[in-house]
Amino acid sequence: MPKDRRLREELDFLQPFFLGPSGENDRWLEELIVEFVRDHAFWRRNFHPEDGHRITAAAAYRPDFLQAKARTRQALIRLSGELKQSVPIFHPRYVGHMSSDLLIPGLVARILTTLYNPNNVSEEAAPVTLTHELEAGRDLAAMFGFNVDPSVQPCAWGHLTSGGTLANYEALWNFRAVKFYAVALQEGVRRTALATGPVGPVGPLRKELAEYSKWELVNLSIGQTIGLRREIAEALRGQDPAVFTRFRRAVRRERIETAGIQEFFDRHPELRPPRVLVAASAHYSWEKGMKVMGLGTAQLVKVAVDDHMRLDPDHLDACLADAFESRTPVLGVVGVLGTTEFGTVDPIHEIIAARRRWNERGADFFVHVDAAWGGYLASVFRDPDGGCLPREEIRKDFRHFPSRMVYRAFTSVKHADSVTIDPHKLGFLPYAAGAFVARDREVVDFITQQAAYVFDLGDVEDEVPREQQLRNLGQYILEGSKPGAAAASMAVAHEVLPLHGEGLGRILRHTIRACEYFHESALEAAGRLEDRVRLIVPFEPDSNLVCLALNRNGNRSLARMNRFARRVFARMKVDADRPVQDARFIGSYTSLRREGGEDEQCGRILRELGIDPATFVAVPARPREEADHIFILRHTLMNPFLMDGPGERSYIDMYWDFLEDAIDAALAE
């Protein structure tokens, strides 16, 4: 495509922030690294300079010192040579997995802070980078529309993890702790014979804690459970310290974290283990999380997806009805803001609406948004003042994005209870950097590894401020030791490119435009190739990811179609037996598997490809027969330079030349 003035302005804007496909900014990156390594060494020299030097100037000339330097250099030269076989994720010829070039501000901050090696588990180990971590968490919370003003409740908070998988575990950990806390609280009151007076949700149903049924207690919202806990704490103030101690021990004994899953439900036979509902397209980490938390994958309910791989609201309601009618608690419903396989966005607003409807019937569930992939796209929706841009304003930059559904999904995240996001994806930051964000920071009281301050015996005025409590970060997270360098990297990147439409959102807008251009050019390519193959985009793109499916003309067999598509893909995958420079483009793939029955989306795709649906089977007749899935080429379009390229043609234009050649070569075989 010709590079018009507007496109040239976009490319000019992003150029200072990346090393570049050809290392164009190497001098600047080198200057920054050298400057701050020297600055760090200066800091070391000036910490008790009266101590003198432990490594003398003469040491550098000793034979053993020289030999050690030689061995080190030799090992690093070997490593550097090996790394040349790495996947070139920095280059616009890479359209595979969710990796791309790195933001220079975040990269340099990571390298610089690593020299100081802070451990962000507590303020004592990392007084500087711990502050950056909590600030970065507030940045993310504000980007999603959560309140971050401590004087207003609920107030959000967030922190870094090693990645989205661990953040998803943390969501389950938080939800489980809150969901069954009121039951333990009731048992603690009963065992210590405390009179609570009317407590709980405001309204005609407000009553003594002992009068609540277990079903009512496990269907309180997070806010209601926090409020109930505070009411009991207030009732305890002024009590005999011995009574307070017995009560706190009784509550601890009755908690699910103390008793264990089996013992807890044995004690409360009227309760069933909770279910977690996720879209069938959700990341496999949710199955892992159910195992890790001891909840079991049998309690993970896969909600059907619609024809475009988005969670089906009607099936969600059916799954909720099945759970609540059988008196089975629902721990949470997970919506995905950009699936890792297809880039599609679940209707978060429909999940929120479903919770509202079930609340009216006395049932509740928590809502988590897995935004590991698409979370940073929320910056596109924010104006510099923190408000949400109208859809019509955003649409001015695009032909299709955001659809009405996508806009409502992103602007409804603020009603969820927690969010997962991966800065090492669309945040363009080094691995490993995930994050967990909660709408109400008071949930930390339910997972702390020490007695919560709200149950201390001092006056309310003597409570340690929540901001100070959170500086003992290790008490409230799954990880122990964690690198402060990741927090510094994130904080600096957010400072240089704030999380709104004129900061990081400007780069992400550019990648969405690249995605739209790729989608449109895919339709044009399908026309050019129609004499040889059928090429389709099976799902309209909701984010920066586009899938392709293809079948050679005249073929009706799914197995043969998949084998043909794999031959095409063989030209764009990394092969350890050949130099990576031989690859014209590097991509990735995914598969759409049959879960049983004729899935609506599978049937549509097969019809568009000219495949006989009868050849799509759950269990192939012969081993290794590729008839139980639909092989799909998957393109992650997050590289900031995709719309640039040699001459007047972009890398996306060049990709279609490559794909046509790959198809012709596969046909010739």
Secondary structure, 3 states (H helix, E strand, C coil): CCCCHHHHHHHHHHHHHECCCCCCCHHHHHHHHHHHHHHHHHHHHCCCHHHCCCCCHHHHHCHHHHHHHHHHHHHHHHHHHHHCCCCCCCCCCECCCCCCCCEHHHHHHHHHHHCCCCECCCCCCCHHHHHHHHHHHHHHHHHCCCCCCCCCCCCCEEEEECCHHHHHHHHHHHHHHHHCHHHHHHHHHHHCCCCCCEECCCCCCCEEHHHCCHHHHCCCCHHHHHHHHHHHHHHHCCCCHHHHHHHHHHHHHHCHHHHCHHHHHHHCCCCCCCEEEEECCCCCHHHHHHHHCCCCHHHEEEECECCCCCECHHHHHHHHHHHHHCCCCEEEEEEEECCCCCCCECCHHHHHHHHHHHHCCCCCCEEEEEECCCHHHHHHHECCCCCECCHHHHHCCCCCCCCHHHHHHHHCHHHCCEEEECCCCCCCCCCCCEEEEECCHHHHHHCCCCCCHHHCCCCHHHCCCHHHHCCCHHHHCCCCCCEHHHHHHHHHHHHHCCCCCCCHHHHHHHHHHHHHHHHHHHHHHHHHCCCCEEEECCCCCCCCEEEEEEEECCCCCHHHHHHHHHHHHHHHCCCCCCCHHHCCCECEEEEEECCCCCCHHHHHHHHHHCCCHHHCCCCCCCCCCCCCEEEEEEEECCCCCCCCCCCCCCHHHHHHHHHHHHHHHHHHC
